[in-house]
Each structure stands twice: as structure tokens, then as C-alpha cells.
Amino acid sequence: MERGETIRTLEGHAGLVNAVAVTPEGKWAVSGSHDHTLKLWNLERGETIRTLEGHADSVLAVAVTPDGKRAVSGSDDKTLKVWDLESGEAIRTLEGHSDSVRAVAITPDGKRAVSGSSDQTLKLWDLESGEAIRTLEGHASWVFAVAVTPDGKRAVSGSYDQTLKLWDLESGEVVRTLEGGAGWVWAVAVTPDGKRAVSGSNDQTTLRLWDLERGEAIRTLEGHADSVRAVAVMPDGRRAISCSYQTLKVWDLERREAIRTLESHAGRVNAVVVTPDSKRAVSGSYDHTLKLWDLERGEAVRTLEGHADSVRAVAVTPDGKRAVSGSSARTLKLWELDRGEALRTLEGHADSVLAVVVTPDGKGAVSGSSDHTLKLWDLERGVAIRTLQGHTGWVLAVAVAPDGDRALSGSWDHTLKLWALERGEAIRTLEGHAGWVNSVAVTPDGKLAVSGSSDTTLKLWDLERGEGIRTLEGHTDVVRAVAVTPDGKRAVSGSDDKTLKLWDLGTGEVIASFGGEGAICCCAVLPDGVTFLAGEATGTLHFLKLREPGYFSPVPSSVSK
């Protein structure tokens, strides 16, 4: 901790590691993973002692008893399990929650545990009998975090409803509600004296130090570039360590300063696309690279390097084996994803390539550039077949209709143009936006299109008539990205107002909204129609699922950074 250096890396899980707890003597650690297992580690040797199997879904939370002999885990399978760390066996299963168990804490006497769930409740458990002593109700949304005070009489919870609550465990009642943040509370820890708590949130990437008796925020600690997902208080009560998507920070709680920062896109994520099998995604960034992500494990499989400037656009071929990227260096590159190699470079634009899409047959691509033109490319030969001219400003967005015969482009000149690719001619111009058109998507039947603009609106267009059907209002800043769901009934949009919104195209109403830490620069929809990717200006890539009633939530295997 003094040097702020990595001592060793512990490898072995086959999925995202969601939770970790260290035994009291500091020799062992227990981790919980998206691969449905827990692992017990020897921290000195950096080796796995044993794997704990039994959960039927992702393990989201874990805590160790004060004697270091047992662990309690919470899972997406809606249960908790009590484990004997010596044998690696599950002693008992605690059932009662009706949704994912996202947090767990053990009382100082080791006899009870408190769990927090997506069912909006907390439960107090008797670990010996495996029975729920009582249910704590009061939060209006998912409970993400819980901590027990040193005397074992109270607990503090953090929720998606943007509040913390201090609970009396004996009565099961709320002592007080702590409000003051503008984002959901991911993490909470209590100081050794039990008088204060530290919480981590997604609002302005802050931590807050709370006075539990008065229920007031004493101070705010700022410095992370992303949501604060985990926090722990040092035994001296004067320092805390927090974890964000990209960094860890050690804080002096009295001085409100970060003592040190412990440091895969290093810049804004400009583009993201999902492979047809939904198993992988490709993102492009200002850091000049692309990353290939395994969506099951939530990991970056490889980094594709070769562009000499920012990657502004990316598209994947229908077979999911290759990708085409466009760069500020005026070039496009065709990539072999499995090998991570550039097969060829496509040159011809006179300025930055801002948009790219692959034709349905996978043999061609259409790119848009700040040189005001579009180009139709033969990917096998790496040559431009024709150049499409007509816009009077940068071409910021392009989409190809399912028939492969038409393309739709959006431009800085405030218009969209529908093109006949074979002839290289503009069929019609769509006018109506009061700002530049940043994004465009065509519905699966090829009859409608959705565009996003700097005028803060989206528009739904009838491509046959070239007319606007309706305007979708709700964003408060530039709309950077748009994608249509596979059924063609909804669209998702990302904006500089830091939100991702899901729209009902039939009514023009917002179905759900997600708030990020920075501008949402790109988005994609998986074939299931309810899972989404959103890339931020901060460099974070969010993996989200539509939940009822009407909001997005992070998928346990979120691919961030």
C-alpha cells in the first residue's frame, strides 16, 4: 500500500471477478466470479487453494467470518451460500430473496449476515440455522451495498434509489435515510468507531464521508474518472481505498485528498459494434486502438493496433470474423479479429473517416468522411469502387439498408441523403433537423430510419416518401449515437447529456434511461433486443440490460475499460 505497486496477479477465474474478501489474518482471500464459482487463494504464493462450486449463476458478493473459517456468498441465482473454507463445501444455502443477491456483510460475532438484493430488500440471517430472522424494507430500488457497524447493532445500505439507509438490526427499522447524492450508491464501508460511513457513487465520480448520527455528508472526495464501485476503510479509520473502472485511489479522509492512484482504452470510446453471434464486441477509441471484447467473460481479448490516429468508426462483417475501422488518419483498415491482424489498409479519403458500415453480403463497405464524401469499397481488393458526392459538410454517419442497394448518410449540413449504391446517386434528401446529423440507423425492414442530431432530437423517417414521421424529444444535449432494436419497434440513443435512452418508435416516448459519467458517444443493441452496449467519453464501455420497470442496469459481466 505504501508503494502503490502490484505485488502479484492471481489468475484462474473464467469470468469477471465481481467480489473479493480477505481473511482476518491476511493470508487468504476469497473471490466470487461471473463463472459461477468462488476461489480460495493463498496470497503469499498467489495460488488457488481450492475452487468452491455450487451456485447456479454469477457470484456477486462475498464476506468472510471473523474467525476466517467460513465465507458467505451472494449470487444472481437469488441465494446465499455458507462455505467451509477448509473443505470447500457449501454448509447451507440461504433462500428467501426473490432476485439477485448483490451484497453481503457478516456481523462481528460471526453469527449473522445481512444481505442486499435486487428485490429492493435486505435480509438478516441466522448463519447457524440458515433462516431469515427478518426482512428490512424501505429502499425503492436495488440494494447494491451493505456494511455492519462494529457493535453489530446497525447496518448501512446503499441503493440504486440514490440513498443510503441506516438500519436498526434488532427492530428491522430505518433509523435514518442519508440523501445528498445525484446517483445510485454502489459501495459503502463503516469506520472502525462506527460513527461514520464512506460511500461510493456514480454521481460525479465521488465518494462521500457521512456522519451516521446526524445523517449528513461531512465531505465529498472527488478524483475518479468513473463510477466508484467499491470502497474500504483502513483499520486506522483515517484512510480509505476506493475502486473505479480504471483506477484505485487511497484517500486521506481528514484532508480529503487522494494519496495515490493505482493505474484499457485510455481515451474516449468513439464506436462500438457487436458481432452477429452476440459473443464479442469491437470498440474503437481516441487512443488509436480497437479492442476485441469477450462479452461472456467481460474481458478485452486483444488490442488491435495500427492506426496512426483516433479510431472514429468500426463495423463488423456478417460472419463476425472481420472488422473495418475508420480513422482520423484518413484511412480504413480491414482486420482479422481472431488473429488481431490488419489484412489491408484502404486509402482514398482526403480527410478523417468518421463513419463506416459493412454491406449485408460482407464484401463491401461504405465510409463517410470529413472530406464531404462517401466511398463504396471492395473489401477483398481494398479499392474504392465509387465516390458519392452531394453533401456540403462532413459526413458523420452512414447506414446501409438490408437490401444492400441503398445507403443513408447524415451530415454536418443538417441533412440526410438516401443513396443508390450501384449508380452512386442521391435518390432523395431528408430535411428537418436544425443541427448536424451525427447518427443514423435503418429498421430491419428497410422502410424507416432514425437519426440523431446536435439539435438534441431524434427523428423517425419514412424512407419511401422521404418524410419525417415524428420527432423524439427528451435529450438535453447533442445526440451522438443511435441504434434500432431487431424488431424495429424501438431505438436507443446516446447523448452528450450523459444519458442512454430507449425509445418506443410507435409513440415517440422514452421507455428507459441510463445515466453515465460522461457523454455517451456510441451504442449498440444485441440480438436479444434487451441488452445494450454504450461507450463513454471517459473511456468506459457499459454492458447494460433493460429491466422492468423501465430502467437499465449493469450486467454482472460489464465490460468496462
Helices and strands as residue ranges (DSSP letters): E 17-22, E 28-33, E 38-42, E 47-52, E 59-64, E 70-75, E 80-84, E 89-94, E 101-106, E 112-117, E 121-126, E 131-137, E 143-148, E 154-159, E 164-168, E 173-178, E 185-190, E 196-201, E 206-211, E 216-222, E 228-233, E 239-244, E 248-252, E 257-262, E 269-274, E 280-285, E 290-294, E 299-304, E 311-316, E 322-327, E 332-336, E 341-346, E 353-358, E 364-369, E 374-378, E 383-388, E 395-400, E 406-411, E 416-420, E 425-430, E 437-442, E 448-453, E 458-462, E 467-472, E 479-484, E 490-495, E 499-504, E 509-515, E 520-525, E 531-536, E 541-547, E 551-554
